């Protein structure tokens, strides 16, 4: 896991348990990449368990883009990330 100022990289191999970031986060977009199967799932929640974004891979294994997201006031956690990695683009 790498948390930079403008981009965060969360790898399935070392996804942390619990909350990654506690406070307010301005998320421009998230991309799911490097997964190995179209059935691979991901789930991103705030620290209270509310879903921020969830989905699964594409059959052609192309990147899955969130489109424009918004502010998340209650931190971020990733309870599910089967394979690959999530790239968070932070404002």
C-alpha positions as CSV (number, residue, x, y, z in Angstrom):
1,X,0.0,0.0,0.0
2,X,1.3,3.4,-0.9
3,X,-0.5,6.6,0.2
4,X,0.8,9.6,-1.7
5,X,-0.6,13.1,-1.7
6,X,-2.4,12.7,-5.1
7,X,-2.5,9.0,-5.7
8,X,-3.0,6.0,-3.4
9,X,-2.2,2.5,-4.5
10,X,-3.9,-0.4,-2.6
11,X,-2.6,-3.9,-3.6
12,X,-4.6,-7.0,-3.0
13,X,-1.5,-8.7,-1.7
14,X,-1.1,-6.2,1.2
15,X,-4.5,-4.6,1.6
16,X,-4.7,-3.4,5.2
17,X,-7.5,-4.5,7.5
18,X,-9.5,-1.7,9.0
19,X,-9.5,1.9,8.1
20,X,-6.8,3.2,5.7
21,X,-7.5,6.9,6.2
22,X,-9.5,8.3,9.1
23,X,-10.6,11.7,7.9
24,X,-12.0,13.6,5.0
25,X,-10.9,12.5,1.5
26,X,-11.6,14.2,-1.8
27,X,-11.7,11.4,-4.4
28,X,-11.6,12.4,-8.1
29,X,-11.7,8.8,-9.3
30,X,-10.7,5.2,-8.6
31,X,-9.5,2.5,-11.0
32,X,-9.4,-1.2,-10.5
33,X,-6.5,-2.8,-12.5
34,X,-4.2,-5.8,-12.6
35,X,-6.9,-8.3,-11.7
36,X,-6.8,-11.8,-13.1
37,X,-10.4,-12.8,-13.5
38,X,-13.7,-11.1,-14.5
39,X,-15.3,-12.4,-11.3
40,X,-12.7,-10.6,-9.1
41,X,-14.5,-8.3,-6.7
42,X,-13.7,-5.1,-4.8
43,X,-15.5,-3.1,-2.2
44,X,-14.6,0.3,-0.9
45,X,-16.4,1.7,2.2
46,X,-16.2,4.6,4.5
47,X,-15.2,3.8,8.1
48,X,-18.9,3.4,9.1
49,X,-19.4,0.6,6.5
50,X,-21.2,2.7,3.9
51,X,-20.4,1.7,0.3
52,X,-18.3,4.3,-1.6
53,X,-17.8,2.1,-4.7
54,X,-18.0,-1.6,-5.5
55,X,-17.8,-3.8,-8.6
56,X,-16.0,-6.6,-10.3
57,X,-13.7,-7.1,-13.3
58,X,-14.5,-7.0,-17.0
59,X,-14.3,-10.1,-19.2
60,X,-11.5,-8.5,-21.2
61,X,-9.6,-7.7,-18.0
62,X,-9.5,-4.0,-18.9
63,X,-9.4,-1.3,-16.2
64,X,-12.6,-0.7,-14.3
65,X,-13.1,3.1,-13.8
66,X,-15.3,4.7,-11.2
67,X,-16.0,7.8,-13.1
68,X,-16.2,11.0,-11.0
69,X,-16.6,10.4,-7.3
70,X,-16.9,12.9,-4.5
71,X,-15.9,13.7,-1.0
72,X,-15.9,11.0,1.6
73,X,-16.1,12.5,5.1
74,X,-15.7,9.3,7.1
75,X,-12.4,7.8,6.1
76,X,-11.8,4.9,3.7
77,X,-11.5,1.1,4.1
78,X,-11.2,-1.7,1.6
79,X,-12.8,-4.9,3.0
80,X,-12.7,-6.7,-0.3
81,X,-10.1,-6.8,-3.0
82,X,-9.7,-10.2,-4.6
83,X,-6.7,-9.5,-6.8
84,X,-5.0,-6.7,-8.6
85,X,-4.9,-3.2,-7.2
86,X,-7.0,-0.1,-6.7
87,X,-5.7,3.3,-7.8
88,X,-7.2,6.3,-5.9
89,X,-6.8,9.7,-7.5
90,X,-7.1,12.3,-4.7
91,X,-7.8,16.0,-5.2
